[in-house]
Amino acid sequence: MLDYLDRPIAFHRTFVQLGIGITGALLFSQALYWSKRTKDADRWFD
């Protein structure tokens, strides 16, 4: 069980207030995170 608690997924709580819920806030946070770390700006969300 502890292996699954190794790396939590962080998200910005303020995104929940946009009306997209926790799932939307998680997705939006991850999209922003990975958009800064891609080498190909045209295909960062395939």
N, C-alpha and C positions, 0 to 999 in steps of 0.2 A: 504494500500500500504506500509506503513512504517513497518508493520510486516514482509514483505518479504525482507526488507533491513536490517534486524536485524543481521544476521551472514554471512558476505561475505566469499566466498571461495577464499583462497589465492593460488597462484601458483608462481613458479620460472620463471621469464621472460627469463632467459638464456636457459631454455629448449625449448623455441620456436625456438631459433637459431639452434637447432639440426635438424631442418627440419620436426618436427612433428606437427607444428602448435599450435594454442592456445588450441584446444581440446586435443591434445596429451600431451601438457604441463600440462594441468589440471589433466588429468588421471595419468601421471607420478608423479606429485607432490603429489596427493592423495595416490598413491601406496607407495611412500616413507614414507609419514606421517603415514599411518596405519601399515606399516611393522615394525615400531618401537614400536607399541602399541598393538601388538597381543600376546596372550598367547601361541598359537599353531603355531609355525613357518612354519609348513608344509601346513597350510590351511589359510593363511592370505589373500588370494585373491580368495575366492570361489564365 
